[in-house]
Amino acid sequence: MSKFDSRVVLITGASAGIGAALAREFASEGANLVLLARRIEQLKAIADTIDPTGKRVLCLTCDVTQNGEVEKAVEFARTKFGNIDIAIANAGWSLKGNLEELSLSDYRRQWETNVFGVLRTIYATLADLKTTKGRLVIISSVKSYLAFPGDSPYSTSKFALRALCLSLSKELAPYGVSVTHVCPGYVATEIRRVDNRGVFQPDWSDPASPKLLKTPEQTAKEIVKAIDRRQTEQVLTLYGKLAVLMQRHFPWLLSWIISRWEIKVVAKKN
Ligand SMILES: NC(=O)c1ccc[n+]([C@@H]2O[C@H](COP(=O)([O-])OP(=O)(O)OC[C@H]3O[C@@H](n4cnc5c(N)ncnc54)[C@H](OP(=O)(O)O)[C@@H]3O)[C@@H](O)[C@H]2O)c1
């Protein structure tokens, strides 16, 4: 029997990148899948490669910024599979720029997906997770520890997720629900080719150094292991672990490095 045989796994943002790779990895471990995202055609294509019969996969259009959409999807999921065992709040994007180039509404748009979208996912699935003594997984980032100039919308959203996980891991423990805060480093996905309006730009190249990039598949394998162990936090990549260690124990050194090498995140074109 596979590790997650017949377990019901819900993943937001499953139409690309880490979410799609997690779907494939959980499918190989025998799970039933509830895949959510806005681009339904892309979701269906992924579902077809996993299970063309549609018995083990349910894909539904769902925008996590819209009240009620995750709840509606969860109702469909319950009808098809019963209660959810693992909820993975993965949907996210990255809005960049210096504060002075941005407006309050830019910060709101970033938080609407990256923070409130995660909260909507938690509220929609919590009753199920309490029933199944399940696992809540939040895909955050190494940037939940690091904040570079030009990156405050994204970093503030991920810092918020780290705080949320710290609180919820204690609040939900009495129900037997575990919380896993996942901090990937750079992964070769669409994220750095999504513009500040949230639109994927296929012609853009990924500015991250190929040497630092992990594949979504490697990342998903490691995340599934952490979920299996009900790990509280998982920091991925060696440089990610080093950066988190420095921020925890030598923040002055990290701050000096950022200033000395003028490390900054450059705003993307719209
Ligand atoms: N890749 C990295 O280097 C990296 C590093 C650290 C953390 N992360 C985190 O990993 C998570 C996944 O990112 P990724 O790298 O896989 O990026 P990606 O390839 O751009 O995928 C993002 C996914 O989120 C979905 N999404 C975006 N806005 C949504 C919304 N409003 N409602 C529902 N779904 C939405 C997208 O689907 P639709 O467009 O179809 O809705 C897509 O499936 C994010 O939370 C990101 O912050 C990524």
The ligand as an SDF file (V2000), in Angstrom:
LIG
                    3D

 48 52  0  0  0  0  0  0  0  0999 V2000
    9.2750   29.1750   -7.5230 N   0  0  0  0  0  0  0  0  0  0  0  0
    9.9830   29.6950   -6.5340 C   0  0  0  0  0  0  0  0  0  0  0  0
   11.1680   30.0400   -6.7100 O   0  0  0  0  0  0  0  0  0  0  0  0
    9.3510   29.8490   -5.1740 C   0  0  0  0  0  0  0  0  0  0  0  0
   10.1890   30.1150   -4.0870 C   0  0  0  0  0  0  0  0  0  0  0  0
    9.6320   30.2610   -2.8210 C   0  0  0  0  0  0  0  0  0  0  0  0
    8.2710   30.1380   -2.6490 C   0  0  0  0  0  0  0  0  0  0  0  0
    7.4620   29.8870   -3.7080 N   0  0  0  0  0  0  0  0  0  0  0  0
    6.0050   29.7890   -3.4640 C   0  0  0  0  0  0  0  0  0  0  0  0
    5.4960   28.5980   -4.0200 O   0  0  0  0  0  0  0  0  0  0  0  0
    4.1090   28.7740   -4.3400 C   0  0  0  0  0  0  0  0  0  0  0  0
    3.8520   28.2560   -5.7460 C   0  0  0  0  0  0  0  0  0  0  0  0
    4.5700   29.0660   -6.6640 O   0  0  0  0  0  0  0  0  0  0  0  0
    5.2450   28.5160   -7.9830 P   0  0  0  0  0  0  0  0  0  0  0  0
    6.6790   28.8220   -7.9040 O   0  0  0  0  0  0  0  0  0  0  0  0
    4.8090   27.1360   -8.2810 O   0  0  0  0  0  0  0  0  0  0  0  0
    4.6430   29.5690   -9.0230 O   0  0  0  0  0  0  0  0  0  0  0  0
    3.8210   29.4160  -10.3720 P   0  0  0  0  0  0  0  0  0  0  0  0
    4.4530   28.4180  -11.2650 O   0  0  0  0  0  0  0  0  0  0  0  0
    3.6580   30.8100  -10.8680 O   0  0  0  0  0  0  0  0  0  0  0  0
    2.4180   28.8440   -9.8680 O   0  0  0  0  0  0  0  0  0  0  0  0
    1.5600   29.6120   -9.0810 C   0  0  0  0  0  0  0  0  0  0  0  0
    0.2350   28.9130   -8.9760 C   0  0  0  0  0  0  0  0  0  0  0  0
   -0.6250   29.7400   -8.1580 O   0  0  0  0  0  0  0  0  0  0  0  0
   -1.8600   29.8710   -8.8380 C   0  0  0  0  0  0  0  0  0  0  0  0
   -2.5170   31.1120   -8.4680 N   0  0  0  0  0  0  0  0  0  0  0  0
   -2.0330   32.3830   -8.5170 C   0  0  0  0  0  0  0  0  0  0  0  0
   -2.9640   33.2560   -8.1280 N   0  0  0  0  0  0  0  0  0  0  0  0
   -4.0730   32.5310   -7.8000 C   0  0  0  0  0  0  0  0  0  0  0  0
   -5.3640   32.8520   -7.3430 C   0  0  0  0  0  0  0  0  0  0  0  0
   -5.7400   34.1150   -7.1340 N   0  0  0  0  0  0  0  0  0  0  0  0
   -6.2480   31.8560   -7.1200 N   0  0  0  0  0  0  0  0  0  0  0  0
   -5.8900   30.5720   -7.3330 C   0  0  0  0  0  0  0  0  0  0  0  0
   -4.6830   30.1920   -7.7830 N   0  0  0  0  0  0  0  0  0  0  0  0
   -3.7920   31.1700   -8.0110 C   0  0  0  0  0  0  0  0  0  0  0  0
   -1.5390   29.7830  -10.3070 C   0  0  0  0  0  0  0  0  0  0  0  0
   -2.6610   29.2800  -11.0360 O   0  0  0  0  0  0  0  0  0  0  0  0
   -3.6740   30.1150  -11.9570 P   0  0  0  0  0  0  0  0  0  0  0  0
   -2.8940   31.2240  -12.5820 O   0  0  0  0  0  0  0  0  0  0  0  0
   -4.1560   29.0920  -12.9240 O   0  0  0  0  0  0  0  0  0  0  0  0
   -4.7250   30.5660  -11.0090 O   0  0  0  0  0  0  0  0  0  0  0  0
   -0.4410   28.7290  -10.3060 C   0  0  0  0  0  0  0  0  0  0  0  0
   -0.9980   27.4390  -10.3620 O   0  0  0  0  0  0  0  0  0  0  0  0
    3.8140   30.2630   -4.1540 C   0  0  0  0  0  0  0  0  0  0  0  0
    3.1490   30.4710   -2.9430 O   0  0  0  0  0  0  0  0  0  0  0  0
    5.2020   30.8970   -4.1270 C   0  0  0  0  0  0  0  0  0  0  0  0
    5.2340   32.1010   -3.4000 O   0  0  0  0  0  0  0  0  0  0  0  0
    7.9710   29.7320   -4.9660 C   0  0  0  0  0  0  0  0  0  0  0  0
  1  2  1  0
  2  3  2  0
  2  4  1  0
  4  5  1  0
  4 48  2  0
  5  6  2  0
  6  7  1  0
  7  8  2  0
  8  9  1  0
  8 48  1  0
  9 10  1  0
  9 46  1  0
 10 11  1  0
 11 12  1  0
 11 44  1  0
 12 13  1  0
 13 14  1  0
 14 15  2  0
 14 16  1  0
 14 17  1  0
 17 18  1  0
 18 19  2  0
 18 20  1  0
 18 21  1  0
 21 22  1  0
 22 23  1  0
 23 24  1  0
 23 42  1  0
 24 25  1  0
 25 26  1  0
 25 36  1  0
 26 27  1  0
 26 35  1  0
 27 28  2  0
 28 29  1  0
 29 30  1  0
 29 35  2  0
 30 31  1  0
 30 32  2  0
 32 33  1  0
 33 34  2  0
 34 35  1  0
 36 37  1  0
 36 42  1  0
 37 38  1  0
 38 39  2  0
 38 40  1  0
 38 41  1  0
 42 43  1  0
 44 45  1  0
 44 46  1  0
 46 47  1  0
M  CHG  2   8   1  16  -1
M  END
$$$$
